[in-house]
């Protein structure tokens, strides 16, 4: 493939980000988490996963160059941006890159409302690129509201190539992907196997204006035009409070034997005593 110049790449990046394009040879997946830290500052945390299949084509020689451009936008205006240019040592992590890809963990400052995330990635020295766009709703976090994050399917950091990155020109944002002392990476493209447990974490911001009781959690698979299918939860969810004000609900779901395809995984949270309920959802793929 023709070697792409820096001006070529920067031009492609500007076009992809300006137009909000999604696609390209590099398969990109994105997991996001609107967040509020202990000082009340809001942000959108993002895990950008670059798929290993296309990376295998770019992973030639001893090192692989990776360029990532990312922007957070609102109402057509840029809120913040990142530009990462790094090199991956294939002698050390080449097998992991080819097998499971590469995950970039970053964060953008944000306010309540809709935030438009846009990323462009180039890998290697050829024209192997990809782009992705995602609209993220940042909710109100206050004492009188309960907010549930999307279900985050937990992957251990061990055995993966994880690149944490934030620009040096602004205050660093705390990355909240941890439960107690254990860090994890959210899986942005979830494939479930019937009968095989998968660990899930939901960040719960509680209404603290009155007494709070633990939520009871149930799960189901939802598909248009079909009856909802119950999903077993192993044991009782583990509730891990944190100084940031979020309770992390951690549990294992066990998918039932169902036809392969895409489903919505719906988690229902019901407060003991009051019966007040909330729910959160994620698109998952059930494999054969």
N, C-alpha and C positions, 0 to 999 in steps of 0.2 A: 504494500500500500504506500501511496505517496506520503512523505513526511510533511506534516502540517506545521506551518510557521506559527509563531506566537501571535502575529497579527491575524492570521486565519482563525485561530482558536478564539481569540478575544472577540472577533467579529461574529463568529457563530454563537458565542456566549451571549453577546448583547442582543442578537436577534431572538434567541430562544427565550431569554428572560423578558425582553420587552413584549413579546407576543404571548408569553405564558404557555410555551409549547411543552408537550409531553411525548417522549418517544426516543428513537435512536437505537443503534446496535447495543449500547450498554443498557442492561435492564436495571432500572432504578426503582427502589421501593422506599416509602417514607412513612415513618411512625412519628406522631407528634403528641405533645403533652402540654396544654396550657397550665401554668403554674404560678404560685404566689409564694415568695420566700418569707423568712422570719421577719424581715423588715417591712413587708407589705409590697415589695416590688414585684410586678407581674412580668412574665416572660412566656415565650413559646419554646419549649425544648424540642429538638428534632434529631432523629436518627435516620440518616440516609444510607441505605444499603445498596451497594453496587454488586450486582449478581456475578457469581464466579464463572458462569459459562462464557460470557463475552470477555471477561478479564483474562481468561486463559489464553485468548488470542493475543492480548496485549502483553502478557507476562513472558517476555522473551529476554534472554540474557541474564545478567546478575541483578539488575535493578529495573524498576518500573516507575516511570514518572506518573503522577496523578495530579490533575488540576481540578479544583472545585470552586465554582462561583455560586453564591447563594444570596438571595435577597428576601427580606420581609417587607411587604408593601401593604398600604391601606389607602383606599380611595384614590389609587393611582400614584400615590407618593411613596417614596422609599423611606422606610423606618430605620433600616439597618442592613448591612451587607457583610459578607465574608468573602475572602479570596485566599484559597489555600493552594500552594504549590509545594509538593513534597515528593519524596522518592521512597519506594518500598523495597526493602532488601529481600530479594527473592531467594537468596541463599538460605535465609533464616525462616521465612514465612511463605515461600512460594507455594508449597502444597496446600496450606490453609487458604490462601487467596484463590487458588484454582478450584478448591472444593466448596467453600462457603462464601467466597467473596470478601468484601471489605465494608466495614461500617464506620461512617463518620458521625460522631456525636457532637452536636453544637447547640447553641441557644441564641435567641434574639429577644431583646427587650420589647415589650408590647403593652398595650392598654386594652381595656375592655372593648369588645367589638370584633369585627371580622379582620383577620390577618391573612394575606395572600403570600404563601411561601413559594419561591421559584428557585430551582437549582439547575445548573449545567455542569457536566462532568466530562473530562477527557482523560483517557488512560493510555499510556504508552506514547510512542512518538508518531503514530499514524492517526488517521481520522476516525478513531473509535470513540464515539461520544454518545451522550445521552442527556435527556432533560426531563424534568418533572415539575408539575405545579399542583399545589394543594391549598384550598381555602380552610382556614382554621378559625373556629369561633372561640374567642376568649371570654369566659363567663365572668359574672360578678362574684367575687369572693368576699363575703362579709358575714357578720355573726348570725344574721337571720336567714341565710340561704344554705341549702345542702347541694353539693355538686359532686357528681361522679365522673371520674375520667373514663375514657374508653378502656375496654379490657386490654391489658398489656401482657402479651405472652412472653414469659421470661426465658431468656437464653443466658447461660453462664458466660462470663467474659473469657474464661479459660478456653484455649483452643481456637479462638477467633482472632481476626485482625481488626482491632478497634482503634480508631484514630480520633482522640478528643481534640477539638480545635475551637478556639474563639480568638477574635482579633485582639491584639495587644493595646490598641488605642482606646479601649473603653473598659469600664469595670467588668470584671469577670462575673458571670452568672453561675450560681450553684446548680450543678446537674443533679436532679433528684432521683435518678434511677438506682435506688438502693432500698433494701429492707433491712433495718438494723445495721449490721456491719457488712452485709453481703450486697455486692454490686451486681447488676444485671444489665443486659441489653434487650430492649423490646424487639420482638420479631415482627418486622413490618409486612411480611407475606406469610400468613399462617396456613399451614397445611396440617390437618388432623387425620389421625388414623383411628378407625373404630376400635374401641377397647384399650387404646393406649393413652395413659394419663398425660395431660399437659398442664404445667403450672401457669396460673394467671394471677396478675396483681391489678387491683383497682384502687386508685387514689380516691379517698372519700373525704370531702370537706363538709363538716357537719354544721347543722343549725345549732349554735351554742347559746341561744337565748333562753333555753329551758333544759330540763333533764334530758339526757340522751341515753338510749338503750342500744345494745348492739343490733345490727341488722341481721336478719335471717336471709340467706342467699339461696335462690334457686336458678336453674339454668335450663334453656330450651333452644332447639334449633327451629328456625322459622324460614319457610319458603312460600312464596306467593301461591295461593290456591290450594295449599296443603295444610293438614292439621299440624299444630305445633308438636314437636317431638321432645319429650323430657330428656335432659342430659344429667347424668349422675355426677354429683360432687363428692369426692372422697373425704370422709370425715367432716369436721367443722372448720370453717375458715379461720385462719390465724390472723388476728388483728394486731398490727404493730403501729402504735402511735409514734409521732415524731415531733420534734420541736418546731417544724415548719407549719404545724396545725393540721396536717393530713394524717388520717388513719389509713394505713396500707392494709387492705384485705387481700390475703394470699391464700389460694386454694388450688386444688387439682380437679380438673374436669375430665370425665371419661366419655368420649363420644359414643353414641350407640351405633349399631350396625344399620346403616342407611345407604341408599344409592349414592354413588360418587357425584360430586358437583359442588357448586357454590351455595352456601347457606348464610343466613344471619344468625350469629350466636347472640342470644338475648339473656342478660343476667338481671334478675329481679331482686331488688333489695327492699325488704319489708321490716320496718321498725317494730320490735317487740313491744307489746302494750298498746301503742297508739294505732298500729296498722298502717301508718303512713308509708307509702311506697315510692321508689324511684327505680329507674332501669337504665341500663347502658348496653350498647350493642357493638358488634364488630363483624365484618364480613370474613368468613373462613371458607376454606376449601376442604371438603372431605374426600380423601383418596380411597381407592379400592383396597 
